Amino acid sequence: MIKTREDALALDRDDPLAPLRDQFSLPDGVIYLDGNSLGAQPRAAAARALQVIDAEWGEGLIRSWNTAGWFALPRRLGDKLATLIGGAPGETVVTDTISINLFKLLSAMVRHQAERAPERRVIVSERSNFPTDLYIAQGLIEQLGGDYELRLIDDPADLPAALGADTAVAMITHVNYRTGYMHDMPAVTQLVHDAGALMLWDLAHSAGAVPVDLNGARADGAVGCTYKYLNGGPGSPAFVWVPQRHHAHFSQPLSGWWGHRAPFAMQPGFAPDPGIARFLCGTQPIVSMSMVECGLDVFLQTDMQAIRRKSLALTDAFIALVEARCAGLSLKLVTPRAHHQRGSQASFEHPHGYEVMQALIARGVIGDYREPYVLRFGFTPLYVRFVDVWDAVETLRDILATDAWKAPEFAERGAVT
C-alpha cells in the first residue's frame, strides 16, 4: 500500500508504462481521472489533423479517397482496433456513433431471430445500463410495432431467471458506467447461448481499459466507442464488431451506399457487402476518424495485460487511500473490490457528489459525476501516474474535511456533468 507521496513516486519510477505518458498532451497542474469519459489528446493527433486538412484535403482534394486511403479507413482502423478486443481481421469497422451502431446490430440480431425462432420477442438488459442502450432498444421495439418486450434486470444475479425460450437477444454492457462492475464475458455469453439467445456486448468502458476476447467468448456482436480509453478525440467514430460466422445472415436496417457490395456501381437495388462492411452506412467522417489511429498506435507499444496490471494497481491504491485518508467523510465505495469484477475506474457515492466533484475540478483534479450521488474516477494506465493517485486523494480529503465543496459556485449545474 502507498503510505507516503514518496512511495507513489517510487512506483512511478519503476513503472514500465511510464514512458507512454510523454505521448499525450496533458496540461500542467491537472490530474486527469476522466479518461473513462473523454481520453487525453495523443501528441501525434495535432500533426495528423494538420496532415489530413492541409495535405490530404487541401492538396489531394477528392483524389485522397484513393491516394490517402480514405475509403479503406473504417476497415483498416477496425482491424487495428480488433487486436484489443479479441477480434479477427475483417470483423470490425470504425464508423458512426455507438448509439447508431447499437441500433444497427440489435436490429440485425432481432431480425435474424425472428426468421429462425419467431416466438423469441424479448430483449434482456440491465436497468442500470447506460441510458442510450435502453433508449435504442425502446425505439426499435416501437419501430417493430410494439410486439417485443424489453425485460430489465436489477442485479447480475437475476440474469438466469430473465432468460428463457422467449428471449431473442441479451444486450449487456461489459463494464457498468456508474459502478465499474465488470461481467464475466465468457460465462454470461454461455448462459445466454444456453437459453438460445444471441449475445450483444457494449464495450464502451472496456475497449482499451481491460482485456477483452470476443471470439474467445463466442460473442455474437459488440459495439464500442473510441473517445474514452482509446483516446480518439471528442465525438470520434465508434466501432461495431461482428464475427465472420454471422456476416452472411446479419442484415442491418440502415442500408446506405457504403454498405453496398459495390458502392460505385451505383445500382438502384441494395446488395449488402458480404463482410463486415455491410455495417457501414454513409460517407465517413474522415478528419475525426483519422485521429482515432493516433490513439490506437500507442496501444501497439504495449499489451492489454500490462495495461490491466497497472489499472488494478492504480485503482487498488486509490480505493485504499480514499478509505484510509477520507474515513468518516461520507464516502461510500460502489465499485467492486474483487479484481475480476472491476473495470478501470473507482466510484464513490457522496450525498453531495456533484458539488464535491466541481470542487475537485476547480483544484485541477478532473473526474466526473453521474446521478445519483456518484463521483467517478477513471484510471487510464497509459498516462495516469501513482503520484496522481496520491495527490488526488489528498485534494479530495481537504475538500471534504474543510467543507470547501459548500461554496455556492460548486452547486451551479452545467449542461454536461
ChimeraX attribute file (.defattr): number of C-alpha atoms within 10 A of each C-alpha:
attribute: neighborCount
match mode: 1-to-1
recipient: residues
	/A:1	11
	/A:2	19
	/A:3	13
	/A:4	10
	/A:5	15
	/A:6	12
	/A:7	14
	/A:8	20
	/A:9	17
	/A:10	13
	/A:11	16
	/A:12	17
	/A:13	13
	/A:14	9
	/A:15	14
	/A:16	13
	/A:17	19
	/A:18	17
	/A:19	11
	/A:20	16
	/A:21	17
	/A:22	12
	/A:23	17
	/A:24	19
	/A:25	15
	/A:26	16
	/A:27	10
	/A:28	7
	/A:29	9
	/A:30	15
	/A:31	22
	/A:32	25
	/A:33	26
	/A:34	22
	/A:35	27
	/A:36	25
	/A:37	20
	/A:38	20
	/A:39	24
	/A:40	27
	/A:41	20
	/A:42	25
	/A:43	16
	/A:44	17
	/A:45	22
	/A:46	13
	/A:47	12
	/A:48	16
	/A:49	18
	/A:50	14
	/A:51	16
	/A:52	21
	/A:53	16
	/A:54	13
	/A:55	14
	/A:56	21
	/A:57	18
	/A:58	13
	/A:59	13
	/A:60	16
	/A:61	14
	/A:62	13
	/A:63	13
	/A:64	17
	/A:65	16
	/A:66	11
	/A:67	12
	/A:68	17
	/A:69	13
	/A:70	21
	/A:71	16
	/A:72	14
	/A:73	20
	/A:74	24
	/A:75	21
	/A:76	19
	/A:77	20
	/A:78	26
	/A:79	19
	/A:80	21
	/A:81	29
	/A:82	24
	/A:83	18
	/A:84	23
	/A:85	23
	/A:86	16
	/A:87	23
	/A:88	19
	/A:89	17
	/A:90	18
	/A:91	22
	/A:92	32
	/A:93	29
	/A:94	31
	/A:95	29
	/A:96	24
	/A:97	19
	/A:98	23
	/A:99	17
	/A:100	19
	/A:101	27
	/A:102	25
	/A:103	22
	/A:104	24
	/A:105	25
	/A:106	30
	/A:107	22
	/A:108	20
	/A:109	25
	/A:110	26
	/A:111	20
	/A:112	19
	/A:113	21
	/A:114	14
	/A:115	10
	/A:116	9
	/A:117	17
	/A:118	13
	/A:119	14
	/A:120	21
	/A:121	20
	/A:122	23
	/A:123	26
	/A:124	26
	/A:125	24
	/A:126	23
	/A:127	13
	/A:128	16
	/A:129	21
	/A:130	16
	/A:131	11
	/A:132	13
	/A:133	21
	/A:134	20
	/A:135	13
	/A:136	19
	/A:137	23
	/A:138	17
	/A:139	13
	/A:140	18
	/A:141	20
	/A:142	12
	/A:143	11
	/A:144	13
	/A:145	8
	/A:146	11
	/A:147	10
	/A:148	22
	/A:149	17
	/A:150	18
	/A:151	15
	/A:152	17
	/A:153	18
	/A:154	12
	/A:155	10
	/A:156	13
	/A:157	9
	/A:158	12
	/A:159	18
	/A:160	14
	/A:161	8
	/A:162	18
	/A:163	23
	/A:164	16
	/A:165	13
	/A:166	19
	/A:167	26
	/A:168	31
	/A:169	27
	/A:170	27
	/A:171	24
	/A:172	24
	/A:173	27
	/A:174	25
	/A:175	28
	/A:176	24
	/A:177	22
	/A:178	22
	/A:179	23
	/A:180	24
	/A:181	26
	/A:182	23
	/A:183	19
	/A:184	13
	/A:185	22
	/A:186	16
	/A:187	11
	/A:188	20
	/A:189	23
	/A:190	17
	/A:191	16
	/A:192	24
	/A:193	18
	/A:194	13
	/A:195	17
	/A:196	19
	/A:197	28
	/A:198	24
	/A:199	26
	/A:200	26
	/A:201	22
	/A:202	24
	/A:203	25
	/A:204	28
	/A:205	28
	/A:206	27
	/A:207	24
	/A:208	28
	/A:209	28
	/A:210	25
	/A:211	18
	/A:212	22
	/A:213	17
	/A:214	24
	/A:215	17
	/A:216	12
	/A:217	17
	/A:218	15
	/A:219	23
	/A:220	23
	/A:221	26
	/A:222	28
	/A:223	29
	/A:224	25
	/A:225	28
	/A:226	32
	/A:227	25
	/A:228	27
	/A:229	29
	/A:230	32
	/A:231	29
	/A:232	28
	/A:233	22
	/A:234	16
	/A:235	15
	/A:236	24
	/A:237	26
	/A:238	24
	/A:239	30
	/A:240	29
	/A:241	30
	/A:242	26
	/A:243	21
	/A:244	18
	/A:245	11
	/A:246	17
	/A:247	17
	/A:248	13
	/A:249	12
	/A:250	24
	/A:251	19
	/A:252	23
	/A:253	15
	/A:254	17
	/A:255	18
	/A:256	17
	/A:257	22
	/A:258	20
	/A:259	24
	/A:260	23
	/A:261	16
	/A:262	14
	/A:263	15
	/A:264	9
	/A:265	9
	/A:266	10
	/A:267	11
	/A:268	6
	/A:269	7
	/A:270	15
	/A:271	15
	/A:272	23
	/A:273	19
	/A:274	14
	/A:275	20
	/A:276	25
	/A:277	23
	/A:278	24
	/A:279	33
	/A:280	28
	/A:281	21
	/A:282	14
	/A:283	13
	/A:284	18
	/A:285	14
	/A:286	18
	/A:287	18
	/A:288	18
	/A:289	25
	/A:290	22
	/A:291	27
	/A:292	24
	/A:293	24
	/A:294	24
	/A:295	27
	/A:296	21
	/A:297	15
	/A:298	19
	/A:299	19
	/A:300	13
	/A:301	9
	/A:302	14
	/A:303	14
	/A:304	19
	/A:305	11
	/A:306	14
	/A:307	22
	/A:308	19
	/A:309	12
	/A:310	23
	/A:311	24
	/A:312	21
	/A:313	16
	/A:314	25
	/A:315	25
	/A:316	18
	/A:317	20
	/A:318	24
	/A:319	19
	/A:320	16
	/A:321	21
	/A:322	22
	/A:323	16
	/A:324	13
	/A:325	15
	/A:326	18
	/A:327	12
	/A:328	11
	/A:329	14
	/A:330	12
	/A:331	21
	/A:332	18
	/A:333	17
	/A:334	17
	/A:335	24
	/A:336	17
	/A:337	14
	/A:338	11
	/A:339	14
	/A:340	12
	/A:341	14
	/A:342	22
	/A:343	29
	/A:344	30
	/A:345	32
	/A:346	26
	/A:347	28
	/A:348	21
	/A:349	22
	/A:350	19
	/A:351	13
	/A:352	17
	/A:353	22
	/A:354	25
	/A:355	24
	/A:356	26
	/A:357	26
	/A:358	23
	/A:359	25
	/A:360	24
	/A:361	17
	/A:362	12
	/A:363	16
	/A:364	17
	/A:365	25
	/A:366	21
	/A:367	24
	/A:368	25
	/A:369	23
	/A:370	16
	/A:371	11
	/A:372	13
	/A:373	19
	/A:374	24
	/A:375	27
	/A:376	28
	/A:377	27
	/A:378	30
	/A:379	29
	/A:380	28
	/A:381	27
	/A:382	24
	/A:383	22
	/A:384	23
	/A:385	24
	/A:386	26
	/A:387	21
	/A:388	23
	/A:389	24
	/A:390	23
	/A:391	15
	/A:392	25
	/A:393	23
	/A:394	16
	/A:395	16
	/A:396	22
	/A:397	19
	/A:398	15
	/A:399	18
	/A:400	19
	/A:401	13
	/A:402	9
	/A:403	13
	/A:404	16
	/A:405	23
	/A:406	15
	/A:407	12
	/A:408	9
	/A:409	11
	/A:410	18
	/A:411	15
	/A:412	10
	/A:413	11
	/A:414	6
	/A:415	4
	/A:416	6
	/A:417	12
